[in-house]
Amino acid sequence: MVGGWAIAVHGGAGVDPALPVERQEEARRVLVRCLTAGAAALRAGALALDVVEMVVRELETDPVFNSGRGSALTRKGTVEMEASIMDGRGRRCGAVSGISTVKNPVSLARLVMERSPHSYLAFDGAEDFARKQGVEMVDNSYFITEENLGMLKLAKAANSIMFDYRVPLTGADSCRASAGLVADVGGELQMMNGLPISIYAPETVGCVVVDRAGRCAAATSTGGLMNKMNGRIGDSPLIGSGTYACDACAVSCTGEGEAIIRSTLARDVAALMEYKGLGLQEAVDYAVKERLDEGKAGLIAVGRNGEVAMGFNTVGMFRGCATEEGLMEVAIW
């Protein structure tokens, strides 16, 4: 039985506990705007696949989150974006990585799915394909913001004291002092991907939708990790890790990309429903609790019967949802 349409969006897990109130409100406004647009399209009968692309395009265009304009910067101070999209009907998918001049990577991912014989294109090959498809191209500088240039400087300073994947606790105070930032919960410096949350840009964006016909779709887009090595690929473009959709559900993940990749987090939610018979929220809770090991991440999901589920093991996750029954809410903590 189909239970009506539903939509969920996220703007990233791993929120700095010291995030200023005005920044929180700015994020909430963007999420509400995107949910409102998505809900209006679904009320008008739009397909799930069209809605996830539309919403993620909107998130890529707004510099508030880490995707499209406002993306995190590589060590060289450039932007390398990645995105994926998946249609639950037949599990069709498309993904791109290493995107530096395509204004909306999520739309390029859809073109890979629909107009190429492949599922995944990256770097020069993806950019060449984009030009042949006539998508809107911009200079790399379009994606770079002054805020992120400042964050890159801080990230490089923190990196100077790292000798492993995570900043050692013995160096955390020095890192915090040099950065002039605080990200403590219970006296412990909050870390993600080897950087203090205060100078980590984790706000990957994603959208999951089930339409009135019970069709599920998911899309995820990101600029990746601040101060990442050139060529680094995270979970967002990896089908089954950062993004997954099938007949049962659609999932989009955010957080520590390496942990999400290792756990194939998005696919695991669907597998738990298919093979263990768990409900959507049960599957989300189990995946977040049991599959991430020490990783920090979150995810949003919708089920074919109109259910919405979310879960995260970070301090917060920018998120929101709306349903045909009239529910609309956004939250951070």
N, C-alpha and C positions, 0 to 999 in steps of 0.2 A: 504493500500500500504506500503510495507516494504521499508525503505529508506537507507538500508545499515547498516553496523556494527558501533558501537561506544563504547568507553570505557572511564570511569572516575575513578580516584583514589583520595584518600585523606590520609593525614598523621596527621590529627587532627586539631580541631578548638581551639581558645584561645591562639594564639601565643603571646609571650612576645614582647611588642613593642621595647624593648631594645635588642632583639635577635641579636647577633653578625653577621656581614655580612658573615663570613666564615661558620657559622652554617646554615645560609640561603642557601648559595650556595651548601653545602653538602646535604641539604634536596632536593633542586631542582635536583641535580644530581641523587639521588635515585628515585625520581618521574619520571624523564625522562627515566631512565633505565627500570623501570617497565612498563611505557607506551609503550616504544619501543618493549619490549618483548611481551606484550599483543597484540599490533597492528599486529606484525608479525604473531602471532598465529591465529588471526582473519582473516588476509589476506589468510592464508593457509587453512581456513575453519573450524577452531576449534569451539567447542560448547561454548556458553556463560558460562556454569557452570564450564567447565574445565579451562577457562581463569581466572575467578575470583579466583578460588582456587590457580592457579599457581602464580598469581600476589601477592596475600596476603601471600602466602608462602615466596616469595621473600622479602616482607616487614617484615615478622616475623624474617627472618634470618639476616637482616641488623639491627644493634643496633641503628641506627639513630632515629627511632620512637619507640613509647611505645607499643610494641607488641613482643611476642617471646623474643629473645635476646634483652636486653635493656628495658624490662618491668619495670613499676613502682613497688615499693616495699611496702609490708605491714608494719604495725607497728613493726612486729617481724623481718623485714629485709629479708623476703622471697618473692618469686614470686608466685602469684596465677592468672593465665591467663584465659581468656574466649574468645570464638569465636562462630560465627554462619555463616551458609551458607544457601541460599534459591534459589531454582529453580522455576522460574515463571511457568513452565509447571506443572500444577497440584498443585502448591503451596507446593511442597515438601520442607522439611527443616530439619536441624540438628543443634544442639547447644551443647556447653560444657562450664562448669565453674569449677573453683577451680583446674585448671590444673597446675601441678608443675614439671612434668618430661617429658612431651611430647614435642618434639622439634617443631612441627608445629601444634598448636591447630586447625587451620582451616581445616586441613586434617582429624583430628579426628572428627570434627563436620560433615564433609561429610560422614565419615564412620558410624556415628550414624544415619544419614539420610538413608543410603543405606544398611547397614548391621545389623541394630537393629530394633526391633518393636517400638522404641520410637523416640521422637523428641529432647529430651534434657537429657543429663547425666551430673552429677556434682561430683566433689571431688573424693573420693575413688572409687565410682562406675565407673566414667569416666576413671580413671587411670587403673582400672582392665580391663575394656573393651579395652583400648588401648593396654595393654600387650597381651591380647588374639588375637587382630588383627595384632600383629607383627609390630606396628608402631615404628619409631625410638624414643628411650627414651634417655634422658641425665640427668645428675645430676642437681639439682636446681641451683647450682652455675654457670652453663653455661649461664643462663639468666641474671645474675647480673653484672652490670658494675660499675666501680669506680665512674663515673659521677653520677649514680643514688644513690650510697651509700652516696655521698655528698649531693644530693638533699633531701634524707630522713632525714639526720641530720638537715638540714634547716627546713624541714617540721615539724619535731618534736619540734623544737624551736618555730615555729609559733603556733603550736597547744597548747603550754603552755599558750597562752594568749587568746585562744578561749573559749567562753562559750556558743556559739550558732553555727548554721550551717555555718554562715559567720563570718569572723573576724570583730568585730565592728570597725567603723571608728576611735573611740577613741584609739584603740589599733593598728591601722594600721601603724602609724608612728613608734611605738616601734618595731613592727614586721619587718618593712622594715629596720630599723636601725640595729636590731640584725642580720638580714640576710645579710646585706650589699648589698642589691639589690634594683633596682628601676624598677617599672613597672607602670609608670604614663601616663595617657592620659588626657590632659586638667586639670591636677592637682588632678585627682582622681585615687587612687590606684586600679588597675584592679584585680578583684577577680573572681575565679572560684572554685566551690565546696568547699568554705570556706578557700581557700588558695590563697595568692598572686600568680598571674600567673607566676612570676619569679621562684617560687619553686613548681609549679604545673606541673605535667607531663601529659598533656592532649592528647598527640599525638596518639590516637587510629588510626588504619589504616583501610581502606576499599576500596573495588573495586566494581563497577557496570558495567555490560556489556550487550549489545544487539548484537546478532550475525546476520549474513546475513539472516537467516531464521526468524528473528524477535523474537527470544527467549531471554528472560531477565533473569538475575541472579545477585545475590548480595552476598557479603561476608564481614564480619567485624571481627576484632581481636584486642584485647587490653590486657595490663597488669593492667588496671584500674587506680585507683587514688593513687597517692603517699601518703604514711602513712595511707592508708585505714585500717579499722578494718579487721581482718582475717574473711573470710566468706562473705565479702561484694560482692554483685553481681550488676553490672551496667547494662546499656542498651544494650551493644554490643551483648550479647548472646540472648537477648529477641526478639523473632520474633514479628514484628509489632512496636517495639520501636526503636531499633538500626538498624535493618535489615528487609527488606521486598522485595519480588518480586512476581509479578503476570503477567498476560498476557499483562497488560498495561505498566508496568514500573518496575524498580528495584531501590532501595534506600538504602543507607548506611549513618548512622549518626555518629556524633562525638561531644564532648563537655560535658556539665554537664549531667552526666548519669541520675541523679534523675529527672531532668527537662524533659529529653527526655522520660523517663519511664512514667511520669505523663501524658505527651501529646500524647503518642503512635505515635511519630512523623513520623516514616517511613510509617506506615500504613495510616496515615492521608493524606499523599501526594497522595497515590493511591485512597483513598476514595474520595478526592476532584475531582479527574479526573473522577472517576466512577459515582459519585452521583451529582456533580455540573457541570460536563462537562468542567472543566477547562483544559487548556493546561498544559504541564509539568512544564514550568517555572512559570506559574501563580500559580499552585498548590504548588510548592516549596516556592515561595515568601509568599503566604498566610499562609502556615504552620509555617514558621519561624517567621513571624510577629505576627500572631494571636494565636498560640498554645503554645508558650513557657512561657507565663506569664513573670516573671522576669528572667527566665533561659537563659543561654548563650549556643548556640550550632550552628552547621552547618550541612549540608548534601550535598551529591552528588546524582544525579539521571540520569537514561537514560530511554527513551521511546521506545516502540516497533518499531517506525518508524525511529529510528536512531537519535532522539533528545538527547541533553545533557543539563542538568540544574544543577545549584549549588546555594546555598544560605547560609548565615551565619549572625549572629548578634554580632559576636565577632570582635576584632580588625583585626584578620586575620585567614586564614585557609590554611594549606598546601593542594594544590589541583592541578589537572591536567587532561587533557582529550585529546583524539584523535578520529578522525572519518575516515570513508572510503573515504570521500571527500578530505582528505589530511590535515585537521586541526590537529595540535598538539601544546598544550600550557600548561605551568605550571605557577602557581602564588601562592603568599602567602598573600599579603595585599588586 
